[in-house]
Amino acid sequence: MADNIIKLKSFSFALRIVKLYQFLSSEKKEFVLSKQLLRSGTSVGALVSESEHAESKLDFIHKLAIAQKEANESSYWLELLFQSEYISESQFHSLNSDVLEINKILASIIITAKNNLKR
């Protein structure tokens, strides 16, 4: 996994999200928003992993596009948790920075893959 930067970063992000979910549910007694974040935040890495075994280039692009949507959704839930004061500003900025970086990498991979289809 070390040579695949998007796989490494999305797995690391998912792990941070799992730990945040554990904190929010046990310490803050928040279950609804954190469950949504848990679902979308861990889906990113799962879809990236799935894309490695895509049936075609189009399937590969599609799986990464869905991963990008899940990353965008994760950013939304992080913002909502921050604005509703369930997570601190530093927690928000740290996690949101990670997910924005993941989104940029995904966008780059998708653009490259689409350009390679045209050749």
Buried (B, 14 or more C-beta within 10 A) or exposed (E): EEEEEBBBBBBBBBEBBEEBBEBBBEEBEBEEBBBBBBBBBBBBBBBBBBBEEBEEEEEBBBBBBBBBBBBBBBBEBBEBBBEEEBBEEEBBEEBBEBBEBBBEBBBEBBEEBEEEEEE
